[in-house]
């Protein structure tokens, strides 16, 4: 019986479900640009990543490897990456309790949810997705400067849920547990947009000896302004408390739900919600689910225009040839690079049919009567269909769908700004990279908590790199990374992947990246 009730309290929170169905299921599987090289090395790259990808990581890096490449680089399907993670994705707890045949009730449910969310019903756990594709990219190298251009499509999505919502999912309308008010809170956001970036970098200083261990050093500066084309946007914030009393196998009992929510949307979804509300006000008794018919094609549209910029500076030191020895894996160029970048400055604008929707209520509802004759005659004995019909007809649209509509000039969504500092030590075929970074604005997987990324690579025959690394900090568990590929003077093809070993403390994280087809000529 509890499972039957479970489905319908979620129906009562219909806008939460509507948002999830309108965004999450249509999405592509520390926020910020990733490449196959970076993914293989722990996710850093502030002093390492070059080519047109540097526009999004550190534009000053357009100048590194300047003399190793031909004049022009072009990328077709020039890089694809996706990352997902967060404390909500606790695979360890999921496997321990939900794949072992346990009945999730009573003390078992308490232990599982305490481990997953903590004790308080207001504790939040979150998950996020950050995916991007560089469809086209190019670089032109002159003697003293470099210019590049790239188009990137991005989807950033995140959601968080309270312990109280998890209790509702696993316990249903358990009047023993919900006899005291429990927090049912959620935050959801999805942003999809295009970036057209133009990067420029040049040398701003050069010298010879530095502290006696270099044969020369240079300082590069870079800037990459970008045009931001808003694609699609929706966000939902709901705060509420739920209290349930007197639910039995034959009586629906009573429900007290004190809630407030705000939903922001633009484009087609905004029109659909506004149309529903107009018909509701006109008295035609509409059903919300009949109006919301989201199309994933909206993700690639143009729904607003704004601008952003990425900035960076890199110091490159030519180490003396005899440093670390001049033989074996250390034979060849020896360089130390230090990079500092500030990326994703700006905000994405969504101005096409931008609206806000909101509602607040503190309602008390006396439950329905359990009518076995009606269940048998009208619903062929299906209790779930009966309860859904009763709840939706009774209060679904009248309470949760009773929202106000407010037209907006635009929705402005800040980019996931990130500050990065990185170092890259190149010793012939061997390399070592270390990055530190933190988000300045929390969006998607971007966290204000500092992360550390450490990675190394060895290049067999100077053509086949093997990369490995790890990343720790931020909001995720430690992730372990690996990557490889083939890199010739005139063509590159690389892949990288990442995963967590344990998700018990801070949740799971996975990632993958592919370089696309990159040619130099």
N, C-alpha and C positions, 0 to 999 in steps of 0.2 A: 504493500500500500504506500509506503513512503516514497518509493520510486515514482509512483504515479503523481504524487504531490510535487515532487521535485521538478518535473517538467513544467509545471504550471506557475510556480513562483517565478521561474525564469521567463515564462510567457508574460507574466505581470510586469517584469522589468523589460518590456519589449524593445525599448530603444537601445538597451545594451546589446541584445541579440541582433537587432537591426544593424547596429554599427559593425559588429563582428562579421556578419554575413556580407556587409557592403564593402568591407575592406580586407579583413584578414584572409579570407579564403581565396582572394584574387591576387594576393601578393606574390611576388617572386619569393622562392624559398628564402671594443672602444671604437665608436663611429669614426669614420674617416676613410679616405681613399686607401685601397689596397691593390697591390699588384701581385703577380705570381712570385716575383723575386722577394718582395717584402713578406708575403705570406709564409714563404719557406724559411725566413730568417727571424721569425718571432713577431712580425707585424710592424717593426720599426722601419725607418728609412730616411730620416731627416738629413743624414749626411751620405746617403747611399743611392737613392733612387734618382736616375737621370731620365733622359728622353722626355717625351711630352707628358708623361705621368708626373714629372716634377712640377708641372703647373699646379697640381693639387696637393703636393706633399711639401715641397720646398722649391720655389721657382729658381732660386740661385743655383740649384743643382743642374740646371740646363748647361752650365759651363763645365761640369766635370766630365772626364773622359773625352774632352774636346778634341784631342789629337788622335784618339783611337778610332774614331768613326768617320765615315765619308761625310760629304757636305749635307746630304739630305737623308732624313729618316721618315718613313711613312708607315702607318699602322691601319690595317683594315680589320674591323672587329677587333680593335686594338687593346682589348683587355676586359675581362669580366670577373667580378668578384661577388661573393655573398658571405655574410656572417650572421649567425644567430646565436643568442645566448641570454643568460640572465638567471637570477635566483629562482624564478618560477620553474625553470627547466631542471628540476632536481631528479635526474634519472636514477640515482642511487636509491632514493626513497621510493620512487615509482616501482622499481624492480623488486625492492624488498617487500612491499605490501600489496601491489596490484598485479603481480604476475606469479604469485605463489599460492593462489587458491584461498587466501584468507577472506573471511567475511568482514567487510569494513563497517563495523558498528561498535558501539560501546567503547571499551578501553582500547581496542585495536584502532578505532578511528581517532581517539584521543592521542595515542602515541604517534600515529602517522602524521597527523596534522600539527602536533607539537614539533615534530622533527622537521616538517616542511616549512611551517609558517611561524613557529613560536606560539606562545600561550595566548596572547591578547587577540581578540577578534578584529582589532584595528590594524594589526601588523600587515604590511604590504609585501608582496613578492612580485617581481617584474620580469618580463621577457621582451626581447627586441629583435628586429631584423634590420640589417643594413645591406642593401644590394646595389650594385652599380655596373654599368657597361659603358666603356669608351668605344663608341661606334667608329669614330675616325680620329686620327691624330697625325701630326706632322711636325718636323723640326727642320730649321735651316740654320746652318752654322757658318758664320763669318769669322774673320781672323780674331776679332776682339769682342764679339757679341753673338748671342744666339736668340732666335725668335721661334716660338712654337705656337701651335693652335690645336685645340682638342675639343671634341663634343663628348659630354658624359651625361648619361641618364641615371637618375638615382631614385630609389625608394627607401624611405626611412620610416619604420613603424615601431611602435612600442605600446605595451599594455601592462598594467599592474592591477592586482586583485587583492582584496583583504582576506584575512583568515575567515571572517564571517561568511564570505561568499563560498569559500571552499567547504566550510561546514554545511552550507545549504546544499551543495552539490552532492556530498557524500552521506548526509544524514536525512535529506529531505526536510519536510516541515515537522521536525521532531519537537513537540511541545515541551518535552522534558528539557531539552538543550536550549531551546529558544524561549523558555519561560522568562528569562532575563533578556533585555534588548541586546542584540549583537550588531556589530558594524558590518554593513554590506556596502563597500566602497569600491569604485573602480575608476581607472583613468585609461583612456585609449586615444591613440593618435596615429594617423597615417598621412605622410607627405610624399608626393611624387612630383618630380620636376626635372627639367633639362638645364644643363649648363653649357654655354659656349665660351670657352676660355682662350685668351691670348696671352702668352707669357713672354717676358723679355728678361734677359740676364746679361750682365757684363762684369768685367773685372774692375774693381774700384781701387785696388791697391796691390802692389807686388813688391817683394824684397828678396834678398839673398839669404844670408845666414841668419838663423834665429836660435839663440841659446846654444849655438855650436853643434847642433845635430841635424840641421837641414841644409840642403843645397839650394833652397828657394821656397818661397811661399807666396800665395795669392789669396785675396779676399774677393769673393763674388757677391753681388747683390741681385736679387730678382723680384719681379712683381708680375702678377697674373690677374688682371681684372677679368671679370666674367659676367656675361649676361645670363640672368636667371629667368627661365620660362616656367611659370607654375603650371603643373599638370592637374593634380587632383589633391584634395585636402579634406579631411574630416577628423573631428576630435570630439570626445565625450568625457565629461567629468561628472561622476555621480557620488554623492555622499548620502548615506541613509542608515537607519537602524530598523531592525526587524524584531518583532515580538510575536510569538505564537502561543496560543493557549487552547487546551481542550480538544486537540485533534485526536480522533479515534477512528477505528475501522468503519464506523457508520455515521460519523459526524465530522464535518469540515472544521468545526471549532471556530476560532476567531483569529484574525490577523491584524496586527497594527504595524503599519509601515510608514515611518517618517522619512521622507526623501526630498532631495532637490537635485536637479541635474541641469547641465548646460551642454548643448550639442552645437558645434560649429561645422558648417559645410559650405561648399561652393559647387557651382555647375549643376550637373544632372541630379545628384542626390539632394541638393538644396531645393531644386524645383519640385521634386517628388514630395518632399516633406511639406513644402509650402502648399502644394495642391491638396494634399490630405487635410491640412489644417483649414483651408478655405472651405472645403466641402463639409468638414466637421462643424464649423461655425454656422454654415448654412443649414445645418440640421439634417443632412442626408445620411447620417449614421454610417460613415465610411469605416473600412477596416485597414489599418496601417499596412499590413502585409500585402494588400492588393495594390499599393502605390509604390512601394520600394522594389525596384527591379534594376539593380545596379549592373552596369556593364564595365568589364575590365578595360574596354577600349578608352575609357575616360582617363586612364592613367597617362596616356601619351598625348593628350590634347594640350592646348595652350590656354591657360586660365588666368594669366596675369604676367606682368613683366616687371623685373626689378634688377638690381645689380649687387655684386659681391666682389671680393678680392682675396687673393692669397699672397703672402709676403714671406721672404726668406733671405738669409745671409749664410754663406758657407766659407770657411777658411780651409784651404788645401795646402798641406805642407809636403814638400818633396824630401823624404828622409834620406840620409846618407846611405850609399850603396853597401857599406860594410856593416850597417846596423842589422842585428839579428843574423849575421852571416849572409854570404852571397851564394849559397848552394842549396840543393834539395828543394823542398817546397817553398823556401824563401827566395829562390832565385827569380829575379825580375824586378819590376817597379815596386818601390816602397813608398807609400803615401799614408798620411794621416789626415782625415777630414773631420771637421767639426761643423755641424749645421744647427741653425736655429730658425724655426719657422712659426708663423701664426697663420693658420688656415681657416677657411670658411668664415670670413668676416662678412656680415651682411644678413639679409633676410629675404625670404621668398614671399612674393605677393600673390594673393588669389583674389581677384577683383570681379570675376565673372559670376554674377548671381550669388554673391556672398551674403549669407544670412546666419543668424544665430537663433536657436530654439531653446526654450527652457521651461521648466515646470517645478513646482514645489507643493507638497501637500503632507498632511499628517492625517491619514485616514485609518478608520477602524472598520473592519468588515466582518460581519457575522457569516460563518461558513454555510455552505449548502447542505442539504439533506442527501443522504445516500439513498438513491432511488433505484433498486435492483430491477424493477419492471422496466423503467426507462432505459437502463443500460442494456437489457436483453432485447427490447423491442426496437429501439432507435439506433443502437450502437453495436448490435450483434455480440453483446457480452464484453465489449472492449471498454474496460474501466478508464484507461488512459484517454481515449477519445471523449468519453463522457465528462471527465474532469476538465479537460481542455475547453470543451464547449461551454461548460458552466462558468468557468473562470473568465474566459474571454468575453462571453456575453454579459457577464455580471459587471466586471470592472476593468477589463483589459484596456479598451480604448477610452472609456470614460475617465479613468484616473491617470494612467501613465501617458495616454495619447492626448491629454488635455493640456497642450503646451501653447506657449505664445511664440509668435514669429517676429523677428526684428531684422529689417534690411540693414546691411552693412556696406560701407564703401569698399572695404577690402578686409581680408584676413592676412595679417603679416606674421610669418613664422620665422623665427630666428634660426640661422644655420647653426649646426653643431660645432661652434668655434673650438679650436684646439691649439694649444701651445706645445711645441715639441722641441726637444734638444737631443741631438744624436751625434755619435762618433762612428767612424769607420776606419779601421786599420787595415791597410792593404799591404801584404808582404808576399810579393810574387803571386803564386797560385792560391795562397791561403789568405782568408779575410776574416775579420772579427768585427762585429757590429754591436753597439749598445745604444739604446734609445730610452729616453725618459719623456713622459708627456702627461698632460691632464686636460680635461675639457673645461672650458670657461662657461659653457651653457649646456645643461643636461637635456639631451634630446636623443631618442633612439637608444643606442648603446653608449653614447658619449657621457662620461662620468667625470665629476670634479675630483674624484679620487685618482691619485697618481698611479700610472702603470710603468713597469720596466720591461723592456724587450731586449733579449740577448740572443744573438745568433752568430753562426760561423759558416763558412763555405770553403770548399776545396774544388779547384777546377782541374779535372783530369785532361791532360793534353791541352790545357788552356781553352777547352771548348765545351766540356761537359761538366757543369757545376753540380755538386751535391751540397745541399743546404739543410741546416737543422737549427732549431732554436726553441725558445720558450718565452712566454709572456705571463707576467703576474701582476696583480694589482687591479685597479679599476673595480668594476662591480661583478666580475666573473671569477671563477676558479682559474687556477693556472692552466694555460693551454700549451700544448707541445706541437711544434711545427716541423714540417719537412717539405722539401721541394727539389726539383731537378729540371733538366731540359737540355737543349743544345743551343749554343750561342756562337755563331760565326761572325765574321766581319760584316757580312751582307745580309744575314737573316737570323732571327731569334725565334725560339719556341720554348716556353717554360711553363711549368705548372707548380702549384703549391697548395698545401692543405694544413688544417689545424684541428685539434680536438682536445678535450679534457680527459684526464685520467680518472678524476673523481668529481662528482657534482654534489656531494653531500653537504658541503659547507656553503658554497656560493653559487650553486647551479652549474649547468653545463654550458659549453660554448663549442661551436663548430664553425669551420670556414673553409672556403676553397677559392682558388683563383686560377685563371688561364690567361696567358699573355696575348692571345690572338696571333695574328700573322704580322710580324714586324720585319720590314726590309730597310736596308741602308744602301744608298747609292750616291 
